[in-house]
Amino acid sequence: MKKGYKKVERMTPAMRIIHWVNFFSMIVAIATGLYIAAPYYQTLIAEPAVDKYVMAWNRWGHFIVAIIFDVTSIVVAYLYFFSRFEKPYKKVLPTGKNIKEFFAVLVNLITLNRSKKFDSSHSDSFNTVYFTIFHLLLAFMLFTGLQLYVEGLESGLSSIGTWWPSMLHIATDWTIPFSHFLVGSSVQDATIMDVRIVHHRIMWVIIVWVVFHIYYQVWRTIFWQEGDIAIAFGGSKFVKEDKKAES
């Protein structure tokens, strides 16, 4: 360890596991989702795609990672409020301290680290709000995805009974009118197609989020020189012992 720096834990093993599970699940979800929306590689297969069950395998893979996202989202939601390590929700409350820190971090980014008036040893408000937005987008993707799934159970039956489709309808039917509102369709009645369109568009929003997330972590590592990029791997970063905030 470099002299004058101290090691600060920022992610627990459980948090890092969730991070990488989500990372690999997202790769599968995007790849299979793009194929479901517009089959783009079936022409590379010598035999007809239907004989290889290409769409079926993609839909199966998409469904499996969706289940994984469901589980990790429940865990993240619990830790968001009840984690013994840190409670992120406290950083998104509109208190004077949080608002000041949020804009201090934003100014730090815009000015390329020329102004750094906040403590970077902990998760700041800017980063917490940013990740909260990601998980809200992910939650909306899960609800719209479940609506698209239950739409295929038109008979109201499933292998585990009628209660399952009924519960999904109760939980996700609101996404149809809401998606219609987001799409701004000229068609008067909301349809399942509105949900498909919004589900697909939010995917691109999440991709943009991921690109900025990776860029920002590299940016922080270069400008702050505190090893932020290592947090997702080892769980820790390094901050100066003699000065927590710079002006």
N, C-alpha and C positions, 0 to 999 in steps of 0.2 A: 504493500500500500504506500502511495506517495505521502511523504511527510507533510503534515499540516492538514490532512484530510481524515475524515472519519467515515466509517461504513454505516449506512443507514438502510434498514430493511424497508422495502416498499411493496413487495408482493409476497404473500405466503405461498407455500407449495400448492395448496388448493386453488388459489387464484391463478397461478401459472398454468396449472393443468387445464383449468377452464379456458384460459386464453388460447392455448395451443389446440385444444379440442375444437373450439370455435373457429380457429384459423383454418384447420384442415377441413372441417365440415363446410366452411364457407366456400372453399375451392370446389368441393364436390357439388355443393348446392348451385353455384353459378354455372359450372360446366354442364350439369344435367338440366338446369333450368333453361339455359340457352338452347339446348337441343330440343327440349319439350316445346319451346316456343316456336322454333324454326329448325327442324332437323338439318344439320349442316355437314354431317360426315357419312350419311348412309350410302352416298354414291361411291364411296371408296371401298365398299364391301362388294366382293364378287357376286355373292348370292343376294337375292332380295332381302332388304332389311327386315321384312316381316318374318322371314324364316330364321333370322338370328335373334328375334325378339329385342331388337335394339331399343325401340321406344319403351318396351316393358321394363328392360333393365335400367334405363335412365329414370323412369318414373319410380322404380323401386329404390334406386340410390337416392333420389331426391326425397322420397318419403322417409327413408331411414335417417338421413342427416337432419330432416325436419324434426323427427322425434328427439334426436340428440340436442338440437337447439331448444326444444321444449323443456327438456330436463335442465340444461345449463341455465336457461332463462329463469326457471323457478329458483335455482340455487343462487343465482346472481341477485334476484329480487329479494331473497331472504337476507343475503349478506349486505345488501345495500342499506338495510335498516338495522340489522341485528348482529353484524360482524363484531367480534371482540377485538379484531385488529384495527379497523377503522370503519366509521359509518359514513359513507359517501354522501348520504342525503343531507348531512349537516353543511356540506360545501355548496349545495345548490339553493339553500334558503336565502332569500333576498335581504340579508343583513348588510349593514354598512361595511363591515369588515370583508365579507365575501365579494360584494360589488367592487370595492376598492381593489381587492386582490385580482379579481377577474380582469379589470381594465389595465392593471399594472402588468399582468402577464401578456395581454394583448398588445400593449405598447412595446413591451420587450420584444415581441415577435416582429412587429412592424418596423421597429428601429434597429433590427438586427443586433439585439443585445446591448445597445448603447445605453439603455436605461433598465436597471434591474432592481426594483424596489419591493421585493417580496422574498419570502422564505421558500427556497426551492428544495428543501430537505423533505417536504411532505407533498402529498397530492394537492395541487392548487385548484382553485375554483374553476379556472378556465378548462383545465383538463377534465375535471369532474363533470362539468356541464356538457362538454364535448362527448364524453363517454355515455352520459345519460341520454343524449340525443340518439346515439347509436343503438342503445338498448330499446328505446322507444320505437325506433324504426324497425328493429328486429322483431319486437313484439307485434307490431302491425303486420309485418310480413307473415308471422305465424298465424295470426287471425285470418288474414286473407287466404293464406294457403289452406287452412282447415276448411274455409268456406268453399274453395275450389274442390277440395277432397270430398266434402259431404254432398256437393252438387252431383257427384257421380253415384250417390246412393239414392237415386230418385224414388225407388220403391219404398224407402223408409226402413229397409231391412239391412242387417249386417250379420256377419258370422257370429257376433256376440250378442245379438238381440236388437230390438228397436230403440232401446234406451240410448244407445250410442249416437245414432244419427239425430235423434231428438235433442240430445244434450248439445251436440255441435251446432245445430240450427239455433238454439237458444243463445249460445255463446258467440256465434259469428254472423248471424243474419244482418246485424247492423252494418256490416262492412259493405253491403250492396248499395244502400242509399248514400252512405258516406263516400264510397268510391265514385259513385255517379256524380256527386258534388265536386270531388277532386278532379275528375276528368273534364267536367264542364261540358258534357255531351249535349247536343241539340235535341237528342231523343228525349221525349218527355218521361218515359218510364225507365227506372233503373233496372239493369240486367246484370247477369253474371259476367258478361263481357267487360263491364266497367271494373269489376274486381280483377279480372285477368290483366287488364291494361295497367291498373294501379300497381298490382303485384310486380309486374315486369318493370315499370318505371322506378319503383322504390329500389329495386335491385341495383339500378344504375346509380341512384343516390348513395347507396351503401358502398358501392365500388369507389365512388369519389371520396367518400368518408375514409375508406381504408387507405387510399393513395395519400391523402393528406396526413393521416395518422402516422404512416411509415415515414413520410417526409419530415414531419414535425419531430418525431423521436430522433431521427438522424440529425436534424437541425439542433435540437437541444444538446445532443451528445457533442457536437462540434463546437457550438458557441459557449455552452456552460462548462464543458470539460469536467462533467461529473459522472460520466459513464451511464447515462440514462438508458441507452440502448441495451445495456446488460440486465436491466430490471426484469424483462420478460424471460430471461434465461436463468439468472442466478437469484433473482429476487431482491437484489441490493444495488445501491448506487453510492457514490462517494461525494461528500460535501466538505467545504472548508470548515475547520474547527473554530477559527477565529472570527469568521464573518458569515452570517446566515443570509443577509440581504445586502445587496450592493446598490449604490446610487449612481 
